[in-house]
Amino acid sequence: MLHTILRLPDVLRQRGKSRSAHYLDIQRGLYTKPIKIGERASGWPENEVEAQNAARIAAKTKEEIRALVLKLEAARKAAS
């Protein structure tokens, strides 16, 4: 299975949010934390970005999105 990692500019473009709003969502538990892909590089798995965007399109509540974020981050740990 091929896993694509998206860098910040791609994630922001897909989300339609500013950098500061994106990182504020991460602090509030409304978006997954980035993963390290290098010493000075990070990104987000494309499948997680798609799942979170789909939840917003489906008008999920903040609580439902927080639950999705926790589920996605738990899946990362289970996969490693």
A tleap script that builds the chain and sets N, CA, C and O, in Angstrom:
source leaprc.protein.ff14SB
mol = sequence {
  NMET LEU HIE THR ILE LEU ARG LEU PRO ASP
  VAL LEU ARG GLN ARG GLY LYS SER ARG SER
  ALA HIE TYR LEU ASP ILE GLN ARG GLY LEU
  TYR THR LYS PRO ILE LYS ILE GLY GLU ARG
  ALA SER GLY TRP PRO GLU ASN GLU VAL GLU
  ALA GLN ASN ALA ALA ARG ILE ALA ALA LYS
  THR LYS GLU GLU ILE ARG ALA LEU VAL LEU
  LYS LEU GLU ALA ALA ARG LYS ALA ALA CSER
}
set mol.1.N position { 0.842 -1.182 0.000 }
set mol.1.CA position { 0.000 0.000 0.000 }
set mol.1.C position { 0.886 1.245 0.000 }
set mol.1.O position { 1.825 1.351 0.790 }
set mol.2.N position { 0.580 2.173 -0.885 }
set mol.2.CA position { 1.348 3.407 -1.008 }
set mol.2.C position { 0.776 4.478 -0.090 }
set mol.2.O position { -0.424 4.753 -0.107 }
set mol.3.N position { 1.640 5.072 0.703 }
set mol.3.CA position { 1.222 6.145 1.605 }
set mol.3.C position { 1.886 7.434 1.156 }
set mol.3.O position { 3.108 7.494 1.025 }
set mol.4.N position { 1.096 8.452 0.920 }
set mol.4.CA position { 1.620 9.739 0.504 }
set mol.4.C position { 1.615 10.687 1.692 }
set mol.4.O position { 0.636 10.763 2.434 }
set mol.5.N position { 2.712 11.405 1.866 }
set mol.5.CA position { 2.828 12.399 2.928 }
set mol.5.C position { 2.735 13.775 2.271 }
set mol.5.O position { 3.485 14.086 1.346 }
set mol.6.N position { 1.820 14.580 2.756 }
set mol.6.CA position { 1.644 15.936 2.229 }
set mol.6.C position { 2.371 16.931 3.120 }
set mol.6.O position { 2.298 16.860 4.347 }
set mol.7.N position { 3.065 17.848 2.490 }
set mol.7.CA position { 3.747 18.914 3.227 }
set mol.7.C position { 2.745 20.035 3.514 }
set mol.7.O position { 1.650 20.061 2.953 }
set mol.8.N position { 3.129 20.940 4.379 }
set mol.8.CA position { 2.242 22.000 4.857 }
set mol.8.C position { 1.573 22.807 3.742 }
set mol.8.O position { 0.359 23.000 3.810 }
set mol.9.N position { 2.287 23.291 2.719 }
set mol.9.CA position { 1.591 24.076 1.688 }
set mol.9.C position { 0.441 23.316 1.019 }
set mol.9.O position { -0.596 23.905 0.715 }
set mol.10.N position { 0.622 22.017 0.791 }
set mol.10.CA position { -0.442 21.216 0.186 }
set mol.10.C position { -1.625 21.056 1.133 }
set mol.10.O position { -2.781 21.132 0.716 }
set mol.11.N position { -1.326 20.836 2.410 }
set mol.11.CA position { -2.393 20.680 3.403 }
set mol.11.C position { -3.189 21.982 3.526 }
set mol.11.O position { -4.419 21.959 3.551 }
set mol.12.N position { -2.493 23.105 3.603 }
set mol.12.CA position { -3.181 24.396 3.720 }
set mol.12.C position { -4.044 24.669 2.495 }
set mol.12.O position { -5.156 25.183 2.618 }
set mol.13.N position { -3.542 24.328 1.324 }
set mol.13.CA position { -4.309 24.534 0.091 }
set mol.13.C position { -5.578 23.680 0.102 }
set mol.13.O position { -6.648 24.149 -0.286 }
set mol.14.N position { -5.458 22.435 0.543 }
set mol.14.CA position { -6.626 21.558 0.590 }
set mol.14.C position { -7.630 21.996 1.659 }
set mol.14.O position { -8.840 21.844 1.483 }
set mol.15.N position { -7.129 22.528 2.742 }
set mol.15.CA position { -8.003 22.961 3.845 }
set mol.15.C position { -8.596 24.342 3.620 }
set mol.15.O position { -9.677 24.643 4.127 }
set mol.16.N position { -7.899 25.183 2.866 }
set mol.16.CA position { -8.363 26.553 2.695 }
set mol.16.C position { -8.180 27.388 3.951 }
set mol.16.O position { -8.949 28.314 4.210 }
set mol.17.N position { -7.155 27.057 4.730 }
set mol.17.CA position { -6.888 27.785 5.978 }
set mol.17.C position { -5.496 28.386 5.952 }
set mol.17.O position { -4.626 27.961 5.191 }
set mol.18.N position { -5.310 29.379 6.798 }
set mol.18.CA position { -3.983 29.973 6.943 }
set mol.18.C position { -3.124 29.076 7.828 }
set mol.18.O position { -3.629 28.187 8.514 }
set mol.19.N position { -1.831 29.325 7.797 }
set mol.19.CA position { -0.893 28.566 8.623 }
set mol.19.C position { -1.239 28.712 10.105 }
set mol.19.O position { -1.268 27.723 10.837 }
set mol.20.N position { -1.501 29.936 10.544 }
set mol.20.CA position { -1.786 30.152 11.970 }
set mol.20.C position { -3.097 29.474 12.377 }
set mol.20.O position { -3.175 28.901 13.464 }
set mol.21.N position { -4.115 29.528 11.539 }
set mol.21.CA position { -5.390 28.866 11.848 }
set mol.21.C position { -5.215 27.348 11.881 }
set mol.21.O position { -5.825 26.667 12.705 }
set mol.22.N position { -4.387 26.826 10.990 }
set mol.22.CA position { -4.115 25.387 10.943 }
set mol.22.C position { -3.469 24.924 12.251 }
set mol.22.O position { -3.911 23.945 12.853 }
set mol.23.N position { -2.430 25.625 12.684 }
set mol.23.CA position { -1.747 25.224 13.917 }
set mol.23.C position { -2.609 25.462 15.150 }
set mol.23.O position { -2.458 24.755 16.147 }
set mol.24.N position { -3.500 26.431 15.105 }
set mol.24.CA position { -4.450 26.639 16.204 }
set mol.24.C position { -5.404 25.437 16.290 }
set mol.24.O position { -5.725 24.976 17.385 }
set mol.25.N position { -5.853 24.934 15.134 }
set mol.25.CA position { -6.699 23.736 15.127 }
set mol.25.C position { -5.961 22.548 15.748 }
set mol.25.O position { -6.563 21.764 16.482 }
set mol.26.N position { -4.680 22.411 15.464 }
set mol.26.CA position { -3.893 21.315 16.042 }
set mol.26.C position { -3.859 21.458 17.569 }
set mol.26.O position { -4.058 20.478 18.286 }
set mol.27.N position { -3.608 22.674 18.066 }
set mol.27.CA position { -3.568 22.915 19.513 }
set mol.27.C position { -4.904 22.595 20.165 }
set mol.27.O position { -4.940 22.117 21.299 }
set mol.28.N position { -5.998 22.851 19.466 }
set mol.28.CA position { -7.345 22.618 19.998 }
set mol.28.C position { -7.820 21.179 19.811 }
set mol.28.O position { -8.934 20.836 20.208 }
set mol.29.N position { -6.989 20.345 19.216 }
set mol.29.CA position { -7.368 18.951 18.996 }
set mol.29.C position { -8.290 18.750 17.818 }
set mol.29.O position { -8.948 17.715 17.712 }
set mol.30.N position { -8.348 19.737 16.923 }
set mol.30.CA position { -9.242 19.668 15.772 }
set mol.30.C position { -8.526 19.252 14.492 }
set mol.30.O position { -9.129 19.249 13.418 }
set mol.31.N position { -7.242 18.900 14.597 }
set mol.31.CA position { -6.485 18.424 13.449 }
set mol.31.C position { -5.318 17.598 13.960 }
set mol.31.O position { -4.770 17.879 15.026 }
set mol.32.N position { -4.944 16.592 13.208 }
set mol.32.CA position { -3.846 15.726 13.635 }
set mol.32.C position { -2.529 16.474 13.650 }
set mol.32.O position { -2.327 17.430 12.901 }
set mol.33.N position { -1.638 16.020 14.517 }
set mol.33.CA position { -0.293 16.588 14.589 }
set mol.33.C position { 0.518 16.079 13.398 }
set mol.33.O position { 0.244 14.996 12.880 }
set mol.34.N position { 1.502 16.846 12.965 }
set mol.34.CA position { 2.333 16.383 11.852 }
set mol.34.C position { 3.249 15.248 12.284 }
set mol.34.O position { 3.506 15.047 13.471 }
set mol.35.N position { 3.733 14.512 11.290 }
set mol.35.CA position { 4.720 13.470 11.550 }
set mol.35.C position { 6.064 13.940 11.010 }
set mol.35.O position { 6.122 14.661 10.013 }
set mol.36.N position { 7.124 13.538 11.657 }
set mol.36.CA position { 8.474 13.895 11.203 }
set mol.36.C position { 8.830 13.026 10.003 }
set mol.36.O position { 8.693 11.803 10.049 }
set mol.37.N position { 9.288 13.666 8.927 }
set mol.37.CA position { 9.739 12.918 7.751 }
set mol.37.C position { 11.212 13.195 7.465 }
set mol.37.O position { 11.775 12.702 6.488 }
set mol.38.N position { 11.807 13.975 8.317 }
set mol.38.CA position { 13.219 14.304 8.200 }
set mol.38.C position { 13.625 15.113 9.407 }
set mol.38.O position { 12.811 15.388 10.288 }
set mol.39.N position { 14.882 15.491 9.444 }
set mol.39.CA position { 15.363 16.247 10.590 }
set mol.39.C position { 14.654 17.594 10.732 }
set mol.39.O position { 14.356 18.034 11.843 }
set mol.40.N position { 14.389 18.237 9.606 }
set mol.40.CA position { 13.718 19.542 9.641 }
set mol.40.C position { 12.483 19.574 8.756 }
set mol.40.O position { 12.102 20.625 8.240 }
set mol.41.N position { 11.863 18.420 8.587 }
set mol.41.CA position { 10.692 18.340 7.711 }
set mol.41.C position { 9.590 17.526 8.378 }
set mol.41.O position { 9.856 16.552 9.083 }
set mol.42.N position { 8.358 17.940 8.145 }
set mol.42.CA position { 7.215 17.205 8.661 }
set mol.42.C position { 6.088 17.277 7.642 }
set mol.42.O position { 6.121 18.075 6.705 }
set mol.43.N position { 5.098 16.433 7.846 }
set mol.43.CA position { 3.967 16.402 6.933 }
set mol.43.C position { 2.824 15.613 7.540 }
set mol.43.O position { 2.893 15.178 8.689 }
set mol.44.N position { 1.775 15.434 6.759 }
set mol.44.CA position { 0.577 14.728 7.192 }
set mol.44.C position { 0.263 13.631 6.192 }
set mol.44.O position { 0.352 13.857 4.986 }
set mol.45.N position { -0.102 12.444 6.667 }
set mol.45.CA position { -0.524 11.390 5.752 }
set mol.45.C position { -1.756 11.859 4.954 }
set mol.45.O position { -2.701 12.411 5.517 }
set mol.46.N position { -1.724 11.632 3.659 }
set mol.46.CA position { -2.802 12.100 2.786 }
set mol.46.C position { -4.156 11.531 3.193 }
set mol.46.O position { -5.170 12.226 3.124 }
set mol.47.N position { -4.178 10.266 3.618 }
set mol.47.CA position { -5.460 9.668 4.006 }
set mol.47.C position { -6.068 10.381 5.217 }
set mol.47.O position { -7.290 10.479 5.324 }
set mol.48.N position { -5.224 10.880 6.131 }
set mol.48.CA position { -5.733 11.618 7.286 }
set mol.48.C position { -6.296 12.978 6.857 }
set mol.48.O position { -7.345 13.403 7.341 }
set mol.49.N position { -5.601 13.643 5.958 }
set mol.49.CA position { -6.070 14.941 5.453 }
set mol.49.C position { -7.432 14.756 4.785 }
set mol.49.O position { -8.352 15.542 5.011 }
set mol.50.N position { -7.552 13.722 3.970 }
set mol.50.CA position { -8.819 13.457 3.280 }
set mol.50.C position { -9.938 13.150 4.262 }
set mol.50.O position { -11.058 13.634 4.097 }
set mol.51.N position { -9.646 12.348 5.287 }
set mol.51.CA position { -10.665 11.989 6.282 }
set mol.51.C position { -11.137 13.212 7.064 }
set mol.51.O position { -12.330 13.361 7.329 }
set mol.52.N position { -10.203 14.085 7.431 }
set mol.52.CA position { -10.562 15.275 8.190 }
set mol.52.C position { -11.338 16.272 7.321 }
set mol.52.O position { -12.277 16.909 7.797 }
set mol.53.N position { -10.950 16.405 6.062 }
set mol.53.CA position { -11.698 17.283 5.160 }
set mol.53.C position { -13.109 16.744 4.943 }
set mol.53.O position { -14.069 17.514 4.921 }
set mol.54.N position { -13.241 15.433 4.783 }
set mol.54.CA position { -14.559 14.826 4.584 }
set mol.54.C position { -15.454 15.058 5.799 }
set mol.54.O position { -16.654 15.290 5.652 }
set mol.55.N position { -14.877 14.996 6.993 }
set mol.55.CA position { -15.653 15.231 8.220 }
set mol.55.C position { -16.175 16.661 8.257 }
set mol.55.O position { -17.306 16.904 8.677 }
set mol.56.N position { -15.353 17.602 7.821 }
set mol.56.CA position { -15.797 19.000 7.807 }
set mol.56.C position { -16.866 19.225 6.742 }
set mol.56.O position { -17.831 19.954 6.969 }
set mol.57.N position { -16.696 18.604 5.592 }
set mol.57.CA position { -17.695 18.717 4.526 }
set mol.57.C position { -19.022 18.134 4.992 }
set mol.57.O position { -20.086 18.650 4.647 }
set mol.58.N position { -18.962 17.062 5.773 }
set mol.58.CA position { -20.168 16.420 6.304 }
set mol.58.C position { -20.746 17.170 7.500 }
set mol.58.O position { -21.701 16.710 8.125 }
set mol.59.N position { -20.161 18.328 7.817 }
set mol.59.CA position { -20.644 19.193 8.900 }
set mol.59.C position { -20.612 18.492 10.261 }
set mol.59.O position { -21.522 18.658 11.073 }
set mol.60.N position { -19.569 17.717 10.498 }
set mol.60.CA position { -19.408 17.082 11.805 }
set mol.60.C position { -19.151 18.161 12.859 }
set mol.60.O position { -18.594 19.217 12.560 }
set mol.61.N position { -19.563 17.881 14.084 }
set mol.61.CA position { -19.354 18.821 15.179 }
set mol.61.C position { -17.888 18.807 15.597 }
set mol.61.O position { -17.130 17.915 15.217 }
set mol.62.N position { -17.498 19.814 16.390 }
set mol.62.CA position { -16.129 19.858 16.897 }
set mol.62.C position { -15.813 18.615 17.721 }
set mol.62.O position { -14.701 18.091 17.652 }
set mol.63.N position { -16.772 18.146 18.492 }
set mol.63.CA position { -16.558 16.953 19.307 }
set mol.63.C position { -16.338 15.732 18.417 }
set mol.63.O position { -15.481 14.898 18.709 }
set mol.64.N position { -17.104 15.623 17.336 }
set mol.64.CA position { -16.935 14.494 16.419 }
set mol.64.C position { -15.581 14.567 15.703 }
set mol.64.O position { -14.942 13.543 15.464 }
set mol.65.N position { -15.159 15.772 15.367 }
set mol.65.CA position { -13.854 15.941 14.712 }
set mol.65.C position { -12.729 15.619 15.688 }
set mol.65.O position { -11.743 14.989 15.304 }
set mol.66.N position { -12.859 16.040 16.944 }
set mol.66.CA position { -11.848 15.686 17.952 }
set mol.66.C position { -11.739 14.165 18.106 }
set mol.66.O position { -10.641 13.621 18.227 }
set mol.67.N position { -12.892 13.486 18.101 }
set mol.67.CA position { -12.895 12.025 18.202 }
set mol.67.C position { -12.205 11.408 16.988 }
set mol.67.O position { -11.466 10.433 17.124 }
set mol.68.N position { -12.440 11.969 15.804 }
set mol.68.CA position { -11.783 11.478 14.590 }
set mol.68.C position { -10.272 11.677 14.688 }
set mol.68.O position { -9.502 10.784 14.334 }
set mol.69.N position { -9.849 12.843 15.165 }
set mol.69.CA position { -8.414 13.127 15.315 }
set mol.69.C position { -7.775 12.114 16.254 }
set mol.69.O position { -6.706 11.583 15.954 }
set mol.70.N position { -8.410 11.842 17.376 }
set mol.70.CA position { -7.876 10.852 18.319 }
set mol.70.C position { -7.794 9.474 17.678 }
set mol.70.O position { -6.817 8.753 17.878 }
set mol.71.N position { -8.810 9.106 16.912 }
set mol.71.CA position { -8.826 7.812 16.233 }
set mol.71.C position { -7.695 7.717 15.204 }
set mol.71.O position { -7.020 6.691 15.118 }
set mol.72.N position { -7.489 8.777 14.427 }
set mol.72.CA position { -6.434 8.770 13.410 }
set mol.72.C position { -5.056 8.690 14.046 }
set mol.72.O position { -4.193 7.954 13.569 }
set mol.73.N position { -4.843 9.440 15.116 }
set mol.73.CA position { -3.538 9.412 15.788 }
set mol.73.C position { -3.310 8.076 16.484 }
set mol.73.O position { -2.171 7.614 16.554 }
set mol.74.N position { -4.362 7.442 17.001 }
set mol.74.CA position { -4.221 6.112 17.606 }
set mol.74.C position { -3.875 5.084 16.538 }
set mol.74.O position { -3.093 4.167 16.788 }
set mol.75.N position { -4.448 5.229 15.359 }
set mol.75.CA position { -4.152 4.308 14.260 }
set mol.75.C position { -2.697 4.403 13.840 }
set mol.75.O position { -2.094 3.399 13.462 }
set mol.76.N position { -2.124 5.605 13.901 }
set mol.76.CA position { -0.690 5.781 13.612 }
set mol.76.C position { 0.156 4.933 14.553 }
set mol.76.O position { 1.069 4.225 14.128 }
set mol.77.N position { -0.168 5.022 15.841 }
set mol.77.CA position { 0.602 4.296 16.851 }
set mol.77.C position { 0.438 2.793 16.691 }
set mol.77.O position { 1.396 2.040 16.868 }
set mol.78.N position { -0.769 2.355 16.357 }
set mol.78.CA position { -1.019 0.934 16.182 }
set mol.78.C position { -0.286 0.384 14.967 }
set mol.78.O position { 0.089 -0.788 14.944 }
set mol.79.N position { -0.080 1.227 13.953 }
set mol.79.CA position { 0.592 0.790 12.728 }
set mol.79.C position { 2.091 0.678 12.911 }
set mol.79.O position { 2.759 -0.018 12.146 }
set mol.80.N position { 2.631 1.355 13.918 }
set mol.80.CA position { 4.097 1.346 14.086 }
set mol.80.C position { 4.586 0.230 14.978 }
set mol.80.O position { 5.789 0.103 15.205 }
savepdb mol mol.pdb
quit
